Structures are given as structure tokens and as C-alpha cells.
Amino acid sequence: MKLRISFLFIILSQFFISQQGKIINNQSTAFEISDKDDSIEFIVYDTQLNLKKPVFLWCQGSLPYPIYVDSKEEGLWIIGGGITNFDVENIVKNYHLVIISMPKTPLIADEKDINESYWYYGNSKNENQPTLEFQKADYLENYVNRAQKVLKFLNKQKWVNRSKLIVAGSSQGSKVATKIAASNKNVTKLGLFSANPFGRIDQNIRQYRKQAEQKQISWEAADKGIEEEYQMFRDAYDPKKLAQKPELLAWKSFSVPLLDDWLQFKKPIYLAYGTHDIASDLNDLVPLYFIRENNSNLTLKRYLNLEHNFFEVENGKPNHEKPHWEEVMNDFVAWTLKKK
């Protein structure tokens, strides 16, 4: 009997500690929500949660990037789903900035387990291939379900102002943000960056056409590439092929068009993209659909001569010495603070 009581005490103690949060690198407070299906880790970018503020949920892009990396030489340093590109202080003046860890990816990863692109490959034999566990968990519905659990937890905290909830994401994260907003009535404003309104796989097909039109490849090569994209997508919908190649799950899941969700979301939407981004080319058509439906809740921000990650493009290539994410995010934050 004593053993059972002790065991129960340990479980409750761990749950209590996770609910209270743990300070990481004197920058953020980490939390963990555990249930029978998953363990979800996330951070609030603050160490003193004594001011009541609304939540700003930032949805990460693709690939299993950890939130922090533990380096022998540099100590802990943050990736944070790309928030290091932002003027974070400008966000946290008004919001609790929240980032959820990627599924089956540690919140803090040892540098020996990340590759040169800084994402976690863990026990994978190929450092350029995510773990099998991540591949099986890398689908849209899973990201949305995990986020809803985090938002449910946050909604109960005394330091959260529930009158407002901002959900935003970039690239793949824009898809996650869209589906969260579509299924959570508490979301008050939706931010979409470098989004593709028609899914994901279509941009590969459009890329082949563009390369052929610009004579970078032959039309024969474009034709072959497009047909291969079709076949890959067929495989993603074939249960047998999907079992053999779990990496196809993400292509199946994230290629779902988002436009209908945007049109049905009646609260303010902010859509920002760079004109040199193949993924976002079709955003130029989105206002036509809103006009047709007599919807006036869309704010569209087109950034000229910037690419997918908002770097300037020079001679057809991104110049990583000329970033614009800070400007892009500050514009969005200012928009969220407007009454409408």
C-alpha cells in the first residue's frame, strides 16, 4: 500500500512541476502536458508569468527543429520556431508568446543529435532524414490536436487574458494556424505568412512549369517531373505505399487546400508573402474569392522582391545579409493591436 501511495505521489509531483513550468536559459518558461497518447512540450517566452496578457501562438514551419540546442561550446541557444528572426520584445510587450515543440522532437536537443541544418535527426541512421517516430507523427491533424490541448491548458491559467487569442504561422505553420482557427472559437485574429492557399504539392508542379518557361529546363524534363509529382501523390493515398514510406504522410496531409477555411473564418485574417515565393504565388488570387463572397475581413500584405523567408532576392538568389522578418512581424503585431 505504501508503495502505491509513493508511486502516486511521484506521478502527481511530476504533473504539478510540469504545470508550474521550468525556466529555460533565463529566457522562457517550459511546460509539458502528458497524456496516454503523447507528451507535448511548449514554451512561453518569459520567465515571470505575473502579468495577465493574451496568448500569441506561433506555429512553426516544417522539419523537426528543436526549440533549444544544447551545445558544449555555446551552451543553450534558442531556435524557437524562427522567433529569433523577430523583434521578440515587441511581441511580448502585449502578448504571451507561445511556441509548441515539434512532435517526437525534444524541446532541448543535444547538438550531437542535430544536423548541419539544425534540425533533429536523433536515432535516424541518415542525418538528413528525420526519425521514423517523427515521420509517423508529422501530419496536420496531429499538430492541430496538440495545439488545442496547449490552448486548453493556457485558457485555465490566471496569467492569460482570454479576451483575445492570436494564432499565426509561416509556411507549414500557416496550415496549422488555419486549422486551429477553423476549429477553435476563441481565436480572434489569424496571421498567415508564406502560405499556399491550395495546399503544398501544387507548388512543385508550378515550379516545373516556371523553370521550363524560363528555359532553365526543357519542357520534356518538366513533363517528366510533373508526372512524377502525380505519382508521388498517388502513392501518398495508397495505404500500402504509405506504410512503406511514412514520409509521404506529410505530403498527403499538408496538401489539403486552405482557401475554404479562410473564407469561412469570419474574423480578421492577415496574409503576408514575398513576391519571389513560389509557394505563395497564388495568394495574388485570394482577394478575388473574398470579393466574390463579399468578405471584408482579409488584410493582404505583399512584400516586393522578397522570398519565402523574407530575404531580399538578388540575381535570382536570396541574400541572407538582407533579412526582413523583423519588419514583417512588426507590421503584423501592429495590425493585431488594432480594434478591428
N, C-alpha and C positions, 0 to 999 in steps of 0.2 A: 504494500500500500504506500509506504514511504517513497519507494522507487517511482511509482506512478505520479505521486504528487510532485516530486522533484522534477520529473521529466516534463510535467505540465507547466511547472514554474519556469523552466528553461524556455519552453516554446513561447509562453506569454511574455517573458522578458525580452526575447528576440523580437517579437512583434511590437512590443512597446518601444524598443530602441529604434526600430525601423520607422515607426510612426513619428517619433521625435526628430528624426533626421540626424545626419552626421556631417560636420563641417569638413569640406574638402579644400585643401590648398589655400585656406583662408580666403576663398572666393565664393564658394557656393555651399548649399546645403543639399545633401543627397538623401533620398528616401528610397525605400523598397516596399513594394506591395507584392505579397506572395499568396498564391492560392494553389490548388491542386494541379492546375494546368500550366502555370507559368510563374516566373519571378520577374517583376517589372521594376527596373531601377530608373530613377529620373532625378534631375537636379532643379533646384530653384536658385537662380544666380543672385544669391545674397547670403549673408551669414547671420543677419539679425532680422528675424521674421516677426517684428513687433509693430510694423506699420501695415495698416489694412489697405491693400491695393488690389485692383483687378488682375486677373491672370492674362498673360500674353504667352500662348502656347506656340512654340516654334517647332514645326515639323521638318525633320532632316530630309536630305535628299537620299540617293541610293548608296549602296555598299555599306558594309559593316564597320563604320568608323566608330571607335570608342569615344566617349566624351572626354576622357583624360588618358594621357600616356604617362607611364612611369619610366623615366629614363635614368640610367645610372649617372650620366654626366650632367643632365639638366634638371633632374628631379621631376616633379609632376608638372606637366604642362597641358593646357586645355585645347581641344579641338572644338568640342561643344556644338557639333552640328553646323559649324560655319559661323558661329556668333562672333568669333574673333575678327571677322571682317566688318563688324558693325560698330557703331558708337554705342556700346552697351550701356554706358552711363545714361545716355539719353533715353533709353528704353526703361531702365529700372527706376528712373525718377517718378514714373507714373504707373508702372506695372511690375508684377512678379513675373520675371522671365523664366519660363519652364521649358526644359528640353528632356525628352524621354530617350533612354538608351535604345539602340537598335536591338532587335530580337536576337537572342542567343549570342549576344556580344557583351563582354564585361564593360561596366561603366568606366573602370580604370583598367587599362591593358598594359601589360609589360611590353617594353619596346622590342623584346625578342620575338613577340608574337604578332608584330605588325610588319607590313611590307614597305617598300620604298614609297608607295603612295599613301602610307599612313593608315591603311585600314587593316582590320584584324583578320588574320587567317588561321590563328590558333593551331588546331591539330590537323589542319589540311596538309597533305603531302606537297601540294603546289602552293607556293606563297602568293600566286596570282589567282587563286581560286578560293572562295570563301568556304568555311566549314560546311559539311553536309547538314548539320543542325540548322545553320543559318539559312541555307538554301530552301529547306523544307518550311521554314518559318517566314520566308520573305514573300509574303503576299498581302495584298491591300487590306483584306478584311481583318487580318491579324493586327496590322498596325492600327487600324481604327478601333478595334476592340480593346487593345492595350491602352490607347489614349483615353477611351471612355472611362476605363477603370481609374486612370490617374485623375481625370477631371472630376469624377465622383468623389474621390478622396479629397481633392483640393476644395471642393464645394462645401466640405464639412469643417474646414479649418477657420479658426477665428480671425486669422490674418488675411483672409481672402474676401475682397469686396465682390459680392455675387451680382451686382447690378450690371456688370459688363464682362464680356469674355471675348478676347481677341484670339483668333486662330489663324495662323499663317504658315506657309511653307513654300519651298523653292523646288522646282523640277519635280522629282518623285514626291517630295513633301507636299507639293501643291495638290496632288491627287489625294493624299491622306487628309490634308486640311479640308478639301472639298467634301469628302465623305463624312468627316466628323461633323461639319456644319450641316450637312443634309440630315443627319440623324440625332443631333443634339440641339434642342430648342433654346438652350442657354447661350449659344454662340450669337454674339451681337454684330460682329464685323468679321469679314473673311478677306485675307490677303493672299494673293496668288502671284508667284514670281517665276518667270521662265517656265510657264505652264504650257501644256499641249491640250487644247480643248477636245481633241479627238483621240486621246489615248497615248500610245507610245510607239507602236510598231510602224505607224504610217510615216513617221519622220525618216525612217530608214529608206522607205520606198521613195519618198520625195527627195532624199539626198542623192540616190542613184540618178534620178531624172535631172536634178540640177547639175550634177557632175558631167552628165552626157551633154546637156545643153551648153555647158561652158567648155566642152571639148577636153575635159580632164580625163575622161574615159570614153570608150566607144559606146555606141548605142547597143551593140551586141553584148558588151560587158554589163551595161545597165540592165538589159533584158534578163540576163542570167542572174544577176544579183537580186532583182525584184522577184523572180520566180523562186529563188532560194529563201527569200523572206516569207513568201506564201507557204512554202513547205515547212519552214520552222514553226510558223503559226499553226499549221495543221497539226504538227507534232505536239504542240502545247495543249491541244484539245483532245489528244489521243491518250487515254489512261495508261496504256502500256508504255508508250514513249515517255510519258511524264514520269512514270515510275523509274525508268532508266536514266532520265535526265531531269532531275529535280530543279535544275537552274531554269527550266522552261516555265516553271510555275509563276515566276515574277512577270514574264512576258505575257502570259495568259491574263494574269490578274490586273496588271497595270496598263494594259492596252484597252481597257474599258473607257469609252468616251465620257467626258465630264460635262459637256455643254448642257445637257438636260438638267443636271443637278444645279448648275449655275443659274439657269433660267427659273428654276423652281424656288431658289433661295431668295426670299423677298427682302432681305436685309442688305445693308451696303456691302458691295464687293469691290475690291481694289485689284486690278490686273496690271502687272508691270512686266515688261520684257524688253530685251535688246533686239534691235533690228537685224543684227547679224546672227541671230539664233535660229537654226533650222527647226529646233523643237517647237519654237513659238511663232513660226511664220503665219500659221493660220489664225492667230489671235487678231489679226487685222480684220477678219471676217466676223468676229464675235459681236461687235456692236450692231451689225445688221440684224442678228437674231433678237437682240434686246429691243431694238426699234420695232421690229415686227410684232413682238409681244407687248409693246407699249410699256416695257420695263425701264425705269429710270434710275435703278439702283447701282449701275455699273460706273465705276471710275476707271478709265483706261489711261495708262501712262506708258508711252512709247519712248525708250531711251535710244537715241540715234547713235549708230556706229559702235554699239556695244554687243558683246557676245553673251553666251548662256550664263556665265558667271559675272557679267557686268564689267569685264575688262574691255578697254578700247581695242579696236582692230586696226592693225597697220599692215599693209601689203598682204592682206588675206589671213593674217595670223594674230592671235591675241597678244597684246603687250602687257605682261604681268607686272610691269612697273607703273601701269596706269589703271589702277582699280577704281571702281565707282560704287561698290556695295554700300559704303557708309552713306553716301548721298542718297542712294536708292532707298535704304532702310529709313533714314531720317525723314524723307518725303512721306513714307508710309506712316510712320509714327505720328507725324503732324496731322495726317489725314484721320487717323483713329481718334484724335483728340477733338475733332470737330463734333458738334452736337448731332449732325445728320450723317 
